Amino acid sequence: MSSIQIISLEKHANTRIVNGINIKLVKTQMVIPAVVSELHKVALDCPVAFVKSTQTGQFEPVGLYGVKQNENVFIVDQSWSGNHLPHALACYPFLFTPNDNGEPVLGLDESSELLGSKGNPLFVDGKATSYLINREQWLIDYAHDAQKTVEFCQQLAQHDLLCKRDITVTINGEQQSLNGIYIIDEEKLKKLSPSALAEFNEKGYLRAVYAAVISLNQLANVIKKANELATAVV
């Protein structure tokens, strides 16, 4: 039986949710999906890169929160240590899931350790709490932002602004390679026509573009954290 269940008063009258993230999963996520509206915040912590979706073949922005497979260097003492918590993590354990008619409705990952007898109630006196209503609105906004992100990446691809970059770093004396990574091509960005720049600006994409460019300086920060983690483990 799936752990993803549609939220209902009948099933979740006494369910409470503790604020937090899925530490067990996140600590193994070297890359985390990002949406266009938060790229300037992701850039405060780590490089913003782009990868091709295995499902659609389209580009998707991600934050590089590590340089080794199955390692996120921003999980420290079982907590998130970054300046910005990615929106993809902030949604958890809520998500949209299809009902019997195939329509998206609010669901819950019942396997989450955040569920229990303490925390934020979903229902009080038979009615949805403001907490639950706000979580649903967050997901609605996130879904809209995800669509804007698709359009943003299509715009980048249309203007051929992404170039492949294989990255090799040394962690605790061992080389680690990051393959399949794409970044903003600064030379092509410089040559972008005034009309194309105006279009990016009109759609609110310029901040995200330049945030992605500047964020590459954060690679040194991630490498430093990875080395500190490797030394601590040893």
C-alpha positions in Angstrom: 0.0 0.0 0.0 1.3 3.4 -0.9 2.4 5.7 1.9 0.9 8.7 0.0 -2.6 9.2 1.1 -5.2 11.9 0.3 -5.8 14.1 3.3 -9.3 13.8 4.8 -11.0 14.5 8.1 -11.9 10.9 8.3 -8.3 9.7 8.1 -6.4 12.6 9.6 -8.6 14.2 12.3 -5.9 13.6 14.9 -2.8 13.9 12.7 -0.2 16.4 13.7 2.9 17.5 11.8 6.1 18.7 13.3 8.0 21.4 11.4 11.1 20.0 9.6 12.4 18.1 6.6 13.1 14.5 5.7 16.7 14.4 7.1 17.3 10.8 6.1 16.5 11.5 2.5 18.0 15.0 2.2 21.4 14.0 3.6 21.8 11.7 0.5 20.8 14.3 -2.0 23.8 15.9 -3.7 21.5 18.0 -6.0 18.1 19.4 -5.1 15.7 20.8 -7.6 15.1 24.6 -7.5 12.5 26.9 -9.0 13.3 30.2 -10.8 12.0 32.5 -8.0 14.5 31.1 -5.5 17.7 30.8 -7.5 19.1 34.1 -6.0 18.6 32.5 -2.6 20.0 29.1 -3.5 23.1 31.1 -4.8 23.8 32.2 -1.2 24.8 28.6 -0.3 25.9 26.7 -3.4 26.3 26.7 -7.2 23.2 26.8 -9.3 23.5 24.4 -12.2 21.2 22.8 -14.7 20.6 19.1 -15.5 18.6 17.3 -18.1 15.5 15.6 -16.9 15.7 11.8 -17.5 11.9 11.9 -18.1 11.5 14.9 -20.4 15.0 15.6 -21.6 14.4 19.3 -20.7 16.7 21.4 -18.6 16.0 21.8 -14.9 17.8 24.1 -12.4 19.3 22.5 -9.3 21.4 23.5 -6.3 24.7 21.6 -6.0 24.6 20.9 -2.3 27.5 18.4 -2.4 30.3 17.1 -4.7 30.1 13.4 -3.8 27.3 11.0 -4.7 24.8 10.5 -1.9 26.2 13.3 0.2 24.6 16.6 1.1 27.1 18.8 3.0 24.4 21.1 4.3 23.1 18.5 6.8 24.9 19.2 10.0 24.0 17.6 13.3 20.8 16.3 11.7 19.7 19.8 10.8 19.7 22.0 7.7 22.6 24.4 7.9 22.1 26.5 4.8 21.0 30.1 4.6 18.0 29.1 2.5 15.8 26.0 2.7 14.9 24.9 -0.9 11.2 25.1 -1.7 11.3 21.5 -2.8 12.1 20.5 0.8 9.9 23.0 2.5 6.8 21.4 1.0 7.4 18.0 2.7 5.5 15.9 3.8 2.7 17.4 1.7 2.2 17.0 -2.0 -0.4 16.8 -4.7 -1.6 13.4 -5.6 -4.3 12.2 -8.0 -7.8 11.2 -6.8 -9.9 8.6 -8.4 -10.8 11.0 -11.2 -7.2 11.8 -11.9 -7.5 15.3 -10.4 -4.7 16.6 -8.2 -5.7 16.9 -4.5 -3.7 17.5 -1.3 -1.9 14.4 -0.1 0.4 13.4 2.7 3.4 11.0 3.0 2.3 9.0 5.9 5.7 7.3 6.2 7.2 10.6 7.3 8.8 10.9 10.7 7.2 14.3 11.0 3.8 12.8 11.6 2.8 12.1 15.2 0.8 13.2 18.2 2.7 16.5 18.5 3.1 19.5 16.2 0.6 21.3 14.0 -2.9 19.8 13.8 -4.5 19.4 10.4 -8.1 19.6 11.7 -9.7 21.2 14.7 -13.4 20.8 15.5 -13.9 19.1 12.2 -12.5 22.0 10.1 -9.2 22.4 8.3 -6.7 24.5 10.3 -5.0 27.6 9.0 -1.8 25.5 9.0 -3.3 23.0 6.5 -4.8 25.7 4.4 -1.5 27.5 4.2 0.4 24.3 3.3 -2.1 23.7 0.4 -1.6 27.3 -0.8 2.1 26.9 -0.6 1.9 23.8 -2.9 -0.3 25.7 -5.3 2.2 28.6 -5.5 5.0 26.1 -5.9 3.2 24.4 -8.8 2.8 27.7 -10.5 6.5 28.5 -9.9 7.5 25.2 -11.3 5.7 26.0 -14.5 7.5 29.4 -14.7 10.7 27.5 -14.2 10.0 25.2 -17.2 9.4 28.4 -19.3 12.6 29.9 -17.9 14.7 26.9 -19.0 13.0 26.8 -22.4 14.1 30.4 -22.8 17.7 29.6 -21.9 17.7 26.7 -24.3 16.1 28.8 -27.1 19.0 31.3 -26.8 21.6 28.5 -26.4 22.7 30.0 -23.1 23.6 26.7 -21.4 26.9 24.9 -21.9 28.0 21.5 -20.5 30.7 21.6 -17.8 32.3 18.6 -16.2 33.7 19.4 -12.8 36.5 17.5 -11.0 37.3 18.3 -7.4 39.6 16.8 -4.8 38.0 15.7 -1.5 40.3 14.4 1.3 42.8 13.4 -1.3 40.4 11.7 -3.6 39.1 13.0 -7.0 35.4 13.4 -7.5 33.8 14.1 -10.8 30.5 15.9 -11.5 29.2 15.0 -14.9 26.1 16.0 -16.8 26.2 19.5 -15.4 25.3 22.6 -17.4 25.9 26.2 -16.5 25.2 29.6 -18.0 27.5 30.4 -20.9 28.8 33.8 -19.9 30.3 34.6 -23.4 27.0 33.9 -25.1 25.2 35.9 -22.4 27.4 38.9 -23.1 26.5 38.6 -26.8 22.7 38.4 -26.2 20.8 40.9 -28.3 19.2 43.9 -26.7 15.8 42.6 -27.6 16.5 39.2 -26.0 17.8 40.9 -22.8 14.7 43.0 -22.7 12.5 39.9 -23.0 14.4 38.2 -20.1 14.0 41.3 -18.1 10.3 41.7 -18.9 9.7 38.1 -17.7 11.7 38.6 -14.5 14.4 36.1 -15.5 17.5 38.3 -15.4 18.0 38.1 -11.6 17.9 34.3 -11.9 20.4 34.3 -14.8 22.9 36.4 -13.0 22.4 34.6 -9.7 23.3 31.4 -11.5 26.4 32.9 -12.9 27.6 34.4 -9.6 26.7 31.3 -7.7 29.5 29.3 -9.3 31.8 31.1 -6.8 30.1 29.0 -4.1 31.7 25.8 -5.4 34.7 26.6 -3.1 32.3 26.8 -0.1 30.8 23.4 -0.9 34.3 21.8 -1.4 35.4 23.2 1.9 32.3 21.7 3.7 32.9 18.4 1.9 36.5 18.2 3.1 35.5 19.1 6.6 32.9 16.4 6.6 35.3 13.8 5.2 37.9 14.7 7.9 35.3 14.5 10.6 34.2 11.0 9.4 37.8 9.8 9.4 
